[in-house]
C-alpha cells in the first residue's frame, strides 16, 4: 500500500502554522477593503440633497416686519394652521405655521418670523 500512496500528490496540511497566519491576514485585508468601500459609498450620498425641503427657497428671506397679513397670504397661500392669542395689551397675536417658517402677526401686520 505504501507504493500506491507514493504516486499521489500531497494534499495541503490545513493545520500548518503557515495556513493559520495567512488566512486571517487575507480576511483582514478583505474586511478592510470592504470597510473602505462601504464608507466611500456612504459618504458619497447626501440625505440633504434628496430632501425636497432643502430645494425650496427660504421664504423668510423675502419677508419684512410690518408686511400685512393679506399680502403674505396672497404671496405664500394659506398656512398649514394658525394659532391665535392675546398679548398683555389686549392686542390680537396670530401665529401662522408654514412648512418652513413660523410667522407671527400683531394686529394684522407681521411682527416676527423664524425659519423652521
C-alpha positions as CSV (number, residue, x, y, z in Angstrom):
1,X,0.0,0.0,0.0
2,X,2.8,2.4,0.6
3,X,3.7,2.2,-3.1
4,X,0.3,3.4,-4.2
5,X,0.4,6.4,-1.9
6,X,3.8,7.5,-3.2
7,X,2.4,8.4,-6.7
8,X,-0.3,10.7,-5.4
9,X,0.1,14.4,-4.9
10,X,0.4,15.5,-1.3
11,X,-2.7,17.4,0.0
12,X,-2.1,20.6,1.8
13,X,-1.9,20.4,5.5
14,X,-4.6,22.8,6.8
15,X,-3.2,22.6,10.3
16,X,0.1,24.1,9.4
17,X,1.2,27.3,11.1
18,X,1.5,29.0,7.7
19,X,-2.1,28.4,6.9
20,X,-3.3,29.8,10.2
21,X,-1.3,33.0,9.7
22,X,-2.2,33.6,6.0
23,X,-5.9,33.1,6.1
24,X,-6.6,35.7,8.8
25,X,-4.3,38.2,7.1
26,X,-6.3,37.7,3.8
27,X,-9.6,38.0,5.7
28,X,-8.4,41.2,7.5
29,X,-7.3,42.6,4.1
30,X,-10.7,41.8,2.5
31,X,-12.6,43.2,5.5
32,X,-10.5,46.4,5.4
33,X,-11.2,46.8,1.7
34,X,-14.9,46.2,2.3
35,X,-15.0,48.8,5.0
36,X,-13.3,51.4,2.8
37,X,-15.8,50.7,0.0
38,X,-18.8,50.9,2.4
39,X,-17.6,54.2,3.9
40,X,-16.9,55.7,0.5
41,X,-20.4,54.8,-0.8
42,X,-21.9,56.1,2.4
43,X,-20.1,59.4,2.3
44,X,-20.8,59.9,-1.4
45,X,-24.5,60.3,-0.9
46,X,-26.2,63.3,0.7
47,X,-29.5,63.0,2.5
48,X,-30.0,66.7,2.3
49,X,-29.6,66.8,-1.5
50,X,-32.5,64.4,-1.8
51,X,-34.7,66.3,0.7
52,X,-37.3,68.4,-1.3
53,X,-37.4,70.9,1.6
54,X,-33.8,71.8,1.0
55,X,-34.6,72.8,-2.6
56,X,-37.3,75.2,-1.5
57,X,-36.4,78.9,-1.3
58,X,-36.2,80.4,2.2
59,X,-39.5,82.4,2.4
60,X,-38.3,84.4,5.4
61,X,-35.6,86.0,3.2
62,X,-38.3,87.9,1.4
63,X,-40.3,89.0,4.4
64,X,-40.2,92.4,6.1
65,X,-41.5,93.3,9.5
66,X,-44.8,95.2,9.1
67,X,-45.9,93.4,6.0
68,X,-49.7,92.9,6.0
69,X,-51.2,89.5,6.6
70,X,-53.2,89.9,3.3
71,X,-50.0,90.5,1.2
72,X,-48.3,87.4,2.8
73,X,-51.4,85.3,2.3
74,X,-51.6,86.2,-1.4
75,X,-47.9,85.6,-1.9
76,X,-47.5,82.3,0.0
77,X,-51.0,81.0,0.3
78,X,-52.8,79.6,3.4
79,X,-50.6,78.3,6.2
80,X,-50.8,74.8,7.4
81,X,-52.5,76.1,10.6
82,X,-53.0,79.2,12.6
83,X,-52.9,79.8,16.4
84,X,-54.3,83.0,17.9
85,X,-53.8,84.6,21.3
86,X,-54.0,88.0,23.0
87,X,-50.9,89.9,24.3
88,X,-50.8,91.8,27.6
89,X,-52.0,94.9,25.9
90,X,-55.1,93.1,24.6
91,X,-53.9,93.1,21.0
92,X,-54.5,90.0,18.9
93,X,-51.5,87.9,18.0
94,X,-51.8,85.3,15.4
95,X,-49.1,82.7,14.6
96,X,-49.1,81.2,11.1
97,X,-47.3,77.8,10.6
98,X,-45.9,77.1,7.2
99,X,-43.8,74.1,6.3
100,X,-40.6,76.0,6.5
101,X,-41.4,79.0,8.7
102,X,-43.5,80.4,11.6
103,X,-44.9,83.9,11.1
104,X,-46.3,85.9,14.0
105,X,-48.7,88.8,13.3
106,X,-49.8,91.5,15.6
107,X,-52.9,93.5,14.6
108,X,-52.7,92.1,11.1
109,X,-49.1,93.0,10.4
110,X,-46.0,90.8,10.6
111,X,-44.4,91.2,14.0
112,X,-41.8,88.4,13.9
113,X,-40.8,85.3,12.0
114,X,-38.4,82.5,12.1
115,X,-37.5,79.7,9.7
116,X,-38.1,76.1,10.8
